[in-house]
Structures are given as C-alpha cells and as structure tokens.
Amino acid sequence: MTRYGLAIGKPAFGVVIDRRMSVAVQVFDLIRREIMDATLSPGASLSEHALSQRFGVSRTPIREALLRLAEDGLVQIVPQVGTFVTHISLAKVYERSSSARRWNAPQRGWPLDQRT
C-alpha cells in the first residue's frame, strides 16, 4: 500500500512499523528484544542495510537505534568494520530487562511525544 508515494507498513519480514510513533524507538525495542532473548546471538553482525530492508525503514532510524544499543552495551560499533552483538551475562540480561524502559526517559534525549 502506498500513500503520497511512500510505502506504508510493508517490511520484508512481517514486522509492521507504526509510522505515527518514533521509528527509531520501535527499531531499538525490536532489536533489543532479539538480543535479550538470544534470537540475535553474541558476535552476530548487524548490517544497517539488511536491518533497513527487514524493517522497511530508512537507514537513519536504524543508525539511531544502533547508537542507543551501543550506549546500553548491547552492541559494539567498530568504525569501518561493522556493528556486532556483544557478549552479555545473565546478570546483565536481568539488569537490563528490569531497567529496559529507562531509555525512554527524557534524560536519554528522546522527546516525550515519541515515547509510548
């Protein structure tokens, strides 16, 4: 389906991104969830291009989400090489899952109107 020449909700792998909400926040949540439940294994390479095709979004929200994941220690960004899922302990999984909503806090630099 298109509207004003833009593809709406037509990602490659069945993930629907709600364009009324922050795309970067949604992508962050989806990737974080996959890291936390080990769908994305430690050491896995994350390609901006592949993720943008998978989620049906541009690379800008992918970059924003990957930067936030790097701040949380869930991915490592190696310049000129790539982005990789970090190795995390079960204690860190518990710590991060109990404080997962903190990234939506205003001090994280995201406007309040983009959070839900």
Secondary structure, 3 states (H helix, E strand, C coil): CEECCEECCCCCCCCCCCCCCCHHHHHHHHHHHHHHCCCCCCCCEECHHHHHHHHCCCHHHHHHHHHHHHHCCCEEEECCCEEEECCCCHHHHHHHHHCHHHHHCHHHCCCHHHCC
